[in-house]
Amino acid sequence: MKYRTEKDTLGEVRVPFDAYYGAQTQRAVENFPVSRLRLQPTFIRAQAIIKLAAAKANIASGRLNKKIGKAIIVAAEEILTGRFSDQFVVDVFQAGAGTSQNMNMNEVLANRAIEILQGIRGDYRLVHPNDHPNMSQSTNDTIHVAIHIAGYTEITGCLLPAVEKLESALRKKSYEFEAIVKTGRTHLQDAVPVRLGQEFGAYSTMIGHAYDRIEEATDRLRELCIGGTAVGTGLNTDPDFRSRILRQINKITGYQFFAAVDMFEAMQSFDPVLAVCGAIRTLVTSLRKIADDLRLLTSGPRTGLGEIHLPAVQPGSSIMPGKVNPVLPEMIDMICFHSLGCDATILAAAQAGQLELNVMMPVITYNFLLEIEILSNGIRAFTEKCITGIKANEKVCLRFSELSPSIATALVDHIGYQHAAELAKEALDKDVTIRELAEAKKILDSETLSKLLDVRRMTEDPAYPKKQ
């Protein structure tokens, strides 16, 4: 490999000759050979948006030479198209705050701008990574802001639409299954009847509530500490820089970001990200509950509950012919476990900030965006390949509801709890239904029994008869 020699404040560094990054990035590559994990493309895009907006704001203030600024703008726009993606090479586990990541972006922009200006990569007399792409900025505010921009973009563009489609698919199933009566279960034991549509309606409502919580929390990500530079004082920025760069960021993204009310709090704290993670955690809890319920309801097909059929999307065993497994709910469970791991990392990292800065931003970034990505993609597949194709086994549902000894509950007001409990125990011992035993014992007249033991009637909430 051919190399060029660059200098930074610590001395000379050999950099791959064709690389657009420079000395500080190369030092990071050598210092942090940890995981081969890199910060996500959506974060790189957010960084490029900030640098593009900053160049325009600095040109407008007269601080940045127009010729240099325009070259940086072109370079940033190229990065936004996906060009130079192979040049962002710093490991996720890097220097605190993301200084190496910020300099990786600054060096790529500087070297590409140098090329545009007919110079040679590494000749920072034309465009300097610190002086020009990083003008009026620091790692401390730009990395923090990039987290907000990337997170807001991915949640509003990917996660929330996926959650909305899941909620809609579950709601449609609740309508489709509205007439199907089945036994309810509490403590995994037989309980009074419910309708399959009521179960799926509850799932839909859970996901709808999760959507609302995430949407509300995500709105807090619109608050940016841009222009706070190192500690929140805005040192080395033009008085109008903050308003100018915000206008440019909003123009590029199409969103309405705004300046933090307290720049010092915004730079020290990751509370907005934690609020979003808390809302996502509730979604994860609901997803796990739904996925595990589906695994139980589809268990069998001969020796389990078998009340529903999930779409068969792939063979389930390399040794047992004909076996089909609930692979999409299993996938969702694994995504949820990983999401909770991301959440735990973010929480620990957010608690690790001291004084004017939380330096754990790179690991917060990676886990925050990874959690959003796997949930978005997983929920979309779960909805399309599983939920929309669920079928009910109506005969099994009805048979189980009639067999459940818990329907003796409907007789309590007429024969008392003690008598009903004895009836349920005897029916279970004799392996007969409550209806069969009650009729044989003639504990009530047949008309009253038929009315009380109508399992459909038991599923109707007297407070909302019209909604049932």
C-alpha positions in Angstrom: 0.0 0.0 0.0 1.2 3.5 -0.8 1.1 6.1 2.0 1.4 9.9 2.3 2.7 11.6 5.4 0.6 14.1 7.3 1.1 16.1 10.4 -1.1 16.9 13.3 -0.4 18.5 16.7 1.3 15.3 17.9 3.6 14.9 14.9 3.8 12.9 11.7 1.4 10.1 10.7 1.4 7.8 7.7 -2.0 7.8 6.0 -3.1 5.5 3.1 -2.3 7.5 0.0 -5.8 7.2 -1.5 -7.6 7.9 1.7 -9.8 11.0 2.1 -9.4 10.9 5.8 -6.2 12.2 7.5 -3.9 12.0 10.4 -6.3 12.1 13.3 -8.6 9.5 11.8 -5.6 7.3 11.1 -4.5 7.6 14.7 -8.0 6.5 15.8 -7.9 3.5 13.5 -4.6 2.5 15.1 -5.7 3.3 18.6 -9.1 1.6 18.6 -8.9 -1.7 16.8 -11.9 -3.0 18.9 -15.0 -4.2 17.1 -15.0 -3.4 13.4 -18.3 -1.8 14.1 -18.9 1.7 12.6 -21.4 4.4 13.3 -24.4 4.0 11.0 -24.9 5.7 7.6 -27.8 7.6 9.0 -25.5 9.2 11.5 -22.9 10.0 8.9 -25.6 11.7 6.9 -26.6 13.7 10.0 -23.0 14.8 10.4 -22.8 15.9 6.8 -26.1 17.9 7.2 -24.5 19.8 10.1 -21.3 20.5 8.2 -23.2 21.6 5.1 -25.4 23.9 7.1 -22.5 25.3 9.0 -20.6 26.1 5.8 -23.6 28.0 4.5 -24.0 29.8 7.8 -20.3 30.7 8.0 -20.3 32.0 4.4 -23.3 34.2 5.2 -21.6 35.7 8.2 -18.5 36.5 6.2 -16.2 34.3 8.4 -15.7 31.5 5.8 -14.1 32.3 2.4 -16.7 31.7 -0.2 -14.5 29.7 -2.5 -13.5 27.3 0.3 -17.0 27.2 1.7 -18.5 26.3 -1.6 -16.0 23.4 -2.0 -17.0 22.1 1.4 -20.7 22.4 0.5 -20.1 20.3 -2.6 -18.2 17.7 -0.6 -20.9 17.5 2.0 -23.6 17.1 -0.6 -21.6 14.3 -2.1 -21.5 12.5 1.2 -25.3 13.0 1.5 -25.6 10.9 -1.7 -23.7 8.1 -0.1 -20.3 8.8 -1.7 -17.2 8.2 0.4 -19.1 5.9 2.8 -16.0 3.7 2.9 -14.0 6.6 4.3 -15.7 6.7 7.7 -13.5 4.1 9.4 -13.4 4.9 13.1 -14.6 2.1 15.5 -17.7 2.7 17.6 -15.5 2.2 20.7 -13.3 5.3 20.2 -12.2 8.4 22.0 -14.8 9.9 24.3 -17.4 12.4 22.9 -16.6 11.2 19.3 -13.7 13.6 18.6 -12.2 11.0 16.2 -15.6 10.7 14.5 -15.9 14.5 14.1 -12.4 14.7 12.8 -13.0 11.8 10.4 -15.8 13.9 8.8 -13.8 17.1 8.9 -10.8 15.4 7.2 -12.9 13.8 4.5 -14.6 17.1 3.8 -11.3 19.0 3.8 -9.5 16.6 1.5 -12.4 16.4 -1.0 -12.7 20.2 -0.9 -8.9 20.4 -1.6 -9.4 18.2 -4.7 -12.3 20.3 -5.9 -10.0 23.3 -5.6 -7.4 21.5 -7.7 -5.1 20.7 -4.7 -3.5 17.5 -3.5 -5.0 15.5 -0.6 -3.2 16.3 2.6 -2.2 19.8 1.6 -4.2 21.6 4.4 -2.9 25.0 3.4 -5.9 25.1 1.0 -8.5 23.7 3.4 -7.8 22.8 7.0 -10.0 20.2 8.7 -10.2 22.2 12.0 -10.3 25.7 10.6 -12.8 25.3 7.8 -15.2 22.3 8.0 -15.2 22.6 11.8 -15.6 26.4 11.9 -18.0 27.6 14.7 -18.3 24.0 15.9 -16.8 21.4 18.2 -17.2 17.7 18.6 -19.2 18.4 21.8 -22.1 20.1 20.1 -22.0 18.5 16.6 -22.0 14.8 17.7 -24.8 15.5 20.2 -26.8 17.3 17.5 -26.2 14.5 14.9 -27.6 12.0 17.4 -30.8 14.1 17.7 -31.1 14.6 13.9 -30.4 11.0 13.1 -32.7 9.7 15.8 -35.5 12.0 14.9 -35.2 11.2 11.2 -35.2 7.4 11.7 -38.0 7.3 14.2 -40.3 9.5 12.2 -39.4 8.0 8.9 -39.1 4.3 9.8 -40.1 3.3 13.3 -43.4 5.2 13.7 -44.7 4.2 10.3 -43.8 0.5 11.1 -45.6 0.7 14.4 -48.6 2.4 12.8 -48.9 -0.4 10.2 -48.7 -3.0 12.9 -51.4 -1.3 14.9 -53.6 -1.2 11.8 -53.0 -4.8 11.0 -53.9 -5.9 14.5 -57.1 -3.8 14.5 -58.2 -5.4 11.2 -57.7 -8.8 12.8 -59.8 -7.8 15.8 -62.7 -7.0 13.4 -62.1 -10.2 11.4 -62.2 -12.3 14.6 -65.0 -10.4 16.4 -67.5 -13.2 16.3 -65.1 -16.0 17.4 -65.6 -17.0 21.1 -62.8 -18.7 22.9 -61.7 -19.4 26.4 -59.9 -16.7 28.3 -56.8 -17.6 30.3 -55.4 -16.1 33.4 -52.3 -17.5 35.1 -52.2 -19.8 32.0 -55.3 -21.5 33.4 -58.8 -21.6 32.0 -60.8 -18.5 32.6 -64.2 -17.1 31.5 -64.7 -16.7 27.7 -63.5 -13.9 25.6 -63.7 -13.3 21.9 -60.6 -13.7 19.7 -61.3 -10.2 18.4 -61.2 -8.8 21.9 -57.7 -10.3 22.3 -56.4 -8.8 19.1 -58.2 -5.5 19.9 -56.2 -5.3 23.1 -53.0 -5.9 21.1 -53.9 -3.2 18.7 -54.6 -0.7 21.6 -51.3 -1.6 23.2 -49.4 -0.7 20.0 -51.5 2.4 19.5 -50.6 3.6 23.0 -46.9 2.8 22.3 -47.1 4.9 19.1 -48.4 7.9 21.0 -45.8 7.7 23.7 -42.9 7.4 21.2 -44.3 10.2 19.0 -44.6 12.5 22.1 -41.1 11.7 23.4 -39.4 12.0 20.0 -40.6 15.6 19.7 -38.0 16.4 22.3 -35.3 15.5 19.9 -36.0 18.6 17.9 -34.2 20.6 20.5 -30.6 21.1 19.4 -27.5 22.3 21.2 -25.9 23.5 18.0 -23.7 26.5 18.4 -22.9 25.6 22.0 -19.4 24.5 20.9 -17.3 23.1 23.7 -19.3 23.8 26.9 -22.4 25.8 26.0 -21.0 29.3 25.9 -20.9 29.5 22.1 -17.3 30.6 22.1 -15.8 31.3 18.6 -19.2 31.6 17.0 -20.8 34.5 15.2 -23.8 36.0 17.1 -26.1 34.9 14.3 -24.5 31.5 13.7 -27.0 29.6 15.8 -30.1 31.0 14.0 -28.4 30.7 10.6 -27.3 27.1 10.9 -30.7 26.1 12.3 -32.4 27.6 9.3 -30.1 25.6 7.0 -30.6 22.4 8.9 -34.4 22.8 8.7 -34.2 23.6 5.1 -32.1 20.5 4.3 -34.1 18.1 6.5 -37.6 19.5 6.1 -38.1 19.3 9.8 -38.4 22.1 12.4 -35.5 21.8 14.8 -34.9 24.6 17.3 -32.2 25.9 19.7 -32.1 24.5 23.2 -33.5 26.9 25.8 -30.6 26.1 28.2 -27.5 25.3 26.1 -25.6 24.1 29.1 -28.2 21.6 30.1 -28.6 20.4 26.5 -24.9 19.7 26.1 -24.6 17.9 29.5 -27.8 15.9 29.4 -29.2 13.0 27.3 -32.6 13.2 28.9 -34.4 13.6 25.5 -32.8 10.4 24.2 -33.6 8.6 27.5 -37.2 9.7 27.2 -37.4 8.2 23.7 -35.8 5.0 24.9 -38.3 4.8 27.8 -41.2 5.0 25.3 -39.5 2.5 23.1 -39.0 0.2 26.1 -42.8 0.2 26.6 -43.2 -0.8 22.9 -40.8 -3.6 23.4 -42.7 -4.9 26.4 -45.9 -4.9 24.4 -44.2 -6.6 21.4 -42.9 -9.3 23.6 -46.2 -10.0 25.1 -47.9 -10.1 21.7 -45.2 -12.4 20.2 -45.3 -14.8 23.2 -49.1 -14.9 23.1 -49.1 -15.8 19.4 -46.6 -18.5 20.1 -48.9 -20.0 22.7 -52.1 -19.6 20.7 -50.6 -21.3 17.6 -48.9 -24.1 19.6 -49.5 -27.6 18.4 -50.8 -28.2 15.8 -52.2 -31.3 17.6 -51.0 -31.2 21.1 -51.0 -27.4 21.9 -53.7 -24.7 22.0 -53.9 -24.4 18.2 -56.5 -21.6 18.3 -54.8 -19.7 15.5 -52.7 -20.6 12.5 -49.7 -18.4 11.6 -48.6 -18.2 8.0 -46.1 -20.9 7.1 -43.1 -19.0 5.8 -40.3 -21.6 6.0 -39.7 -25.2 7.1 -39.3 -25.5 10.8 -36.9 -28.4 11.2 -33.9 -30.0 9.5 -34.9 -33.4 10.9 -38.7 -33.4 11.5 -40.6 -33.4 8.2 -43.5 -31.1 7.9 -42.7 -29.1 11.1 -43.5 -25.4 10.9 -42.5 -23.0 13.6 -43.6 -19.5 14.7 -40.5 -18.0 13.3 -41.7 -14.3 13.1 -42.7 -14.1 16.7 -39.4 -15.8 17.6 -37.6 -13.1 15.6 -39.5 -10.4 17.4 -38.6 -11.8 20.8 -34.9 -11.8 19.9 -35.1 -8.3 18.6 -36.8 -7.2 21.9 -34.0 -8.9 23.9 -31.3 -7.1 21.9 -33.3 -3.8 22.1 -33.3 -4.1 25.9 -29.5 -4.6 25.8 -29.2 -1.4 23.7 -31.4 0.4 26.2 -29.3 -0.7 29.1 -26.1 0.5 27.4 -27.7 3.9 26.6 -28.9 4.3 30.2 -25.5 3.4 31.7 -23.7 5.7 29.2 -26.1 8.6 29.8 -25.5 8.3 33.6 -21.7 8.5 33.0 -21.5 12.1 32.0 -19.6 14.5 34.2 -19.7 18.2 34.6 -20.1 20.1 31.2 -20.2 17.0 28.9 -21.2 13.4 28.5 -18.3 11.9 26.7 -20.0 8.5 26.1 -21.7 9.8 22.9 -20.4 7.3 20.4 -21.8 4.2 22.2 -25.0 6.0 22.8 -25.2 6.8 19.1 -24.6 3.3 17.9 -27.0 1.6 20.3 -29.8 4.2 19.9 -29.7 4.0 16.1 -29.3 0.2 16.2 -32.4 -0.2 18.5 -34.5 2.0 16.1 -33.3 0.1 13.1 -33.9 -3.5 14.3 -37.3 -2.6 15.7 -38.3 -0.8 12.5 -37.3 -3.6 10.2 -38.5 -6.4 12.5 -41.9 -4.9 13.1 -42.4 -4.4 9.4 -41.5 -8.0 8.6 -43.7 -9.2 11.6 -46.7 -7.2 10.2 -46.3 -8.2 6.6 -45.3 -11.9 7.0 -47.2 -12.9 10.1 -50.0 -10.6 11.4 -51.8 -10.0 8.1 -51.9 -13.8 7.4 -53.2 -15.1 10.8 -56.2 -17.4 10.5 -58.5 -18.5 13.3 -59.3 -22.1 14.2 -62.9 -21.3 15.1 -63.9 -24.9 16.0 -61.1 -25.3 18.5 -61.8 -21.9 20.0 -65.5 -22.7 20.6 -64.8 -26.2 21.9 -62.3 -24.9 24.5 -64.7 -22.2 25.6 -67.4 -24.8 26.2 -65.0 -27.2 28.0 -63.6 -24.6 30.4 -64.8 -25.2 34.0 -64.5 -21.4 34.6 -67.8 -20.8 32.8 -69.4 -21.9 36.1 -68.7 -18.3 37.0 -71.9 -17.3 35.1 -74.0 -19.4 37.6 -72.7 -17.7 40.7 -75.4 -15.1 41.0 -78.0 -17.9 40.9 -76.5 -20.8 42.9 -73.8 -19.1 44.8 -70.0 -19.2 44.7 -69.6 -22.4 46.8 -72.1 -24.4 44.8 -70.6 -23.2 41.5 -67.1 -24.1 42.7 -68.2 -27.7 43.6 -69.9 -28.0 40.2 -66.7 -26.9 38.4 -64.6 -29.4 40.4 -67.0 -32.2 39.7 -67.2 -31.4 36.0 -63.4 -31.5 35.8 -63.2 -34.8 37.7 -65.8 -36.4 35.5 -64.4 -34.9 32.3 -67.7 -33.4 31.3 -68.7 -29.8 30.5 -70.4 -27.5 33.0 -73.5 -27.4 30.8 -73.7 -31.2 30.7 -73.4 -31.6 34.5 -75.7 -28.7 35.3 -78.4 -30.2 33.0 -77.9 -33.6 34.5 -78.3 -32.3 38.0 -81.2 -30.0 36.9 -79.8 -27.2 39.1 -81.7 -24.6 37.0 -84.4 -24.9 34.3 -83.1 -25.5 30.8 -84.1 -22.1 29.5 -82.2 -20.3 32.3 -79.2 -22.6 31.9 -79.1 -22.0 28.1 -79.1 -18.2 28.7 -76.5 -18.2 31.5 -74.1 -20.6 29.8 -74.2 -18.9 26.4 -70.5 -18.3 26.0 -71.1 -15.5 23.5 -73.2 -13.6 26.1 -70.4 -14.0 28.6 -68.1 -12.0 26.4 -70.4 -8.9 26.2 -69.5 -6.1 28.6 -72.8 -4.8 30.0 -71.3 -1.3 30.3 -70.6 -1.2 26.5 -73.3 -3.3 24.9 -73.3 -1.3 21.6 -69.6 -1.6 21.2 -69.6 -5.3 21.4 
